[in-house]
Amino acid sequence: MVLFEDEFSLSNTATISSSWAPIGEQPIISCKQARRERVTGFGSINPQTGQLIVNFAQKGNAMTFKKHLRKILRTCKDKRKIVLYVDYVRYHHAKALKPFLEAHPELKIRYLPAYSPDLNPLERVWWYMRKNITHNRFLSSIKERIAKFWQLLSACLVPNRLLKNICVINY
């Protein structure tokens, strides 16, 4: 089984994006926030089936990445071999991961070339997610943002056509 992994961050801050408006009228996006809240999400996708594996953490580091690897192993426990393609984030190379990876020979980590997000199909999923839940949308708390995330993508935790189609690269 081949999976691609990537991290993303969610915050209660609206991201401003292009939108349609009558000529001469500037759209107004409400961004009244008392304090900025942020979480890091870890995701992995099987581009052949569209199945998504996601979990959230307060920050990205070797410990929280290992937690995500455990979730991958639980979700894919019936697979004899899992090849996980990751980018060059520092904690993907952490020495603290070595004993864990040696204890789980069914999981192999491979690295995508540096500065090549276009080779990771999960980047397109994150683009779709942001377009639908963060661009030009204000929510007062991170809990609301995470609820919108699951509302949009909870059906994708099993094989599905939506993310399978989003992951297709048409060059």
C-alpha positions in Angstrom: 0.0 0.0 0.0 1.3 3.5 -0.9 0.3 6.5 1.2 1.3 10.2 1.0 1.6 12.2 4.2 1.5 15.9 4.9 0.8 18.3 7.7 -1.5 21.4 7.7 -2.4 24.0 10.2 -5.9 25.2 11.1 -6.7 28.4 12.9 -9.7 30.4 13.8 -8.4 33.1 11.5 -10.2 33.5 8.1 -7.9 33.3 5.1 -8.7 36.0 2.6 -9.1 34.7 -1.0 -10.5 36.0 -4.2 -14.2 36.1 -4.6 -16.9 37.5 -6.9 -18.4 40.8 -6.2 -20.2 43.5 -8.2 -17.7 46.0 -9.9 -16.7 48.7 -7.4 -17.9 46.8 -4.3 -15.3 45.3 -2.0 -16.5 42.2 -0.2 -16.3 42.4 3.6 -15.0 39.4 5.5 -15.7 39.5 9.3 -12.5 38.6 11.2 -13.4 39.6 14.8 -11.1 37.5 16.9 -10.1 37.8 20.5 -7.1 35.6 20.3 -5.6 33.4 17.7 -6.0 29.6 18.1 -4.1 27.1 16.0 -3.7 23.3 15.7 -1.6 21.1 13.5 -3.2 18.4 11.5 -1.4 15.3 10.2 -2.9 13.5 7.2 -2.2 10.6 5.0 -4.0 9.5 1.9 -4.1 6.5 -0.3 -4.5 8.1 -3.8 -5.7 4.9 -5.3 -8.8 4.7 -3.0 -9.1 8.3 -1.7 -9.1 7.0 1.9 -7.8 9.7 4.4 -6.2 9.2 7.8 -6.1 12.3 10.0 -5.3 13.4 13.5 -4.7 16.7 15.2 -2.0 17.9 17.7 -1.1 21.1 19.3 2.1 21.2 17.3 4.1 19.2 14.8 7.1 17.4 16.2 8.6 13.8 16.2 6.3 12.7 19.0 3.1 13.9 17.3 4.3 12.5 14.0 4.9 9.1 15.7 1.3 9.3 17.0 0.2 9.7 13.4 2.3 6.7 12.3 0.6 4.6 15.0 -2.8 5.6 13.6 -1.7 4.6 10.1 -0.6 1.2 11.4 -3.9 0.7 13.2 -5.9 1.8 10.2 -3.9 -0.4 7.8 -3.3 -3.3 10.1 -4.3 -5.8 7.4 -1.5 -4.6 5.1 1.8 -6.4 4.9 3.7 -3.4 3.6 3.0 0.3 3.8 5.2 2.8 1.9 4.7 6.3 3.2 6.0 9.2 1.2 6.8 12.3 3.2 8.4 15.7 2.7 11.6 17.0 4.3 10.2 18.4 7.5 12.9 18.1 10.1 11.0 15.7 12.4 10.4 13.2 9.6 14.2 12.5 10.0 14.2 12.5 13.8 16.5 10.0 15.5 13.7 9.4 18.0 11.7 7.7 15.2 14.4 5.1 14.4 13.5 2.6 17.1 9.8 2.9 16.3 10.4 2.3 12.6 12.8 -0.6 13.3 10.0 -2.2 15.5 7.5 -1.8 12.6 9.3 -3.2 9.5 6.0 -3.2 7.6 6.2 0.6 7.5 8.7 2.2 5.2 9.3 5.9 4.9 10.4 7.4 1.6 11.2 11.1 1.0 9.8 13.2 -1.8 12.3 15.5 -3.6 12.8 18.7 -1.7 10.6 21.6 -2.7 8.1 19.5 -4.7 4.7 19.8 -3.1 3.2 19.2 -6.5 4.2 15.6 -6.2 2.2 15.0 -3.1 -1.5 14.4 -3.9 -2.5 15.3 -0.3 -1.6 19.0 -1.1 -4.6 19.0 -3.4 -6.8 17.7 -0.7 -5.6 20.5 1.7 -6.3 23.0 -1.1 -9.9 21.7 -1.4 -10.3 21.7 2.4 -9.1 25.3 2.7 -11.3 26.5 -0.2 -14.3 25.0 1.5 -13.8 25.8 5.2 -11.2 28.6 5.7 -11.2 31.0 2.6 -13.4 34.0 3.4 -15.0 32.2 6.3 -14.7 33.5 9.9 -15.3 31.2 12.8 -14.9 32.3 16.4 -13.1 29.3 17.7 -10.8 26.5 16.6 -13.4 24.0 17.8 -15.8 25.3 15.2 -13.1 25.1 12.5 -12.3 21.5 13.4 -16.0 20.7 13.4 -16.2 22.1 9.8 -13.2 20.1 8.8 -14.9 16.8 10.0 -18.2 17.9 8.4 -16.4 18.2 5.1 -14.1 15.2 5.2 -15.5 12.6 7.7 -17.0 10.7 4.8 -13.5 10.4 3.3 -12.1 8.2 6.2 -13.1 5.2 4.0 -12.4 4.7 0.3 -14.3 7.3 -1.7 -14.5 8.8 -5.1 -14.2 12.5 -4.1 -10.7 12.5 -2.8 -9.6 9.8 -5.4 -10.6 12.3 -8.1 -8.9 15.2 -6.3 -5.7 13.3 -6.1 -5.4 12.7 -9.8 -2.5 14.5 -11.4 -3.3 15.7 -15.0 -0.1 16.8 -16.6 
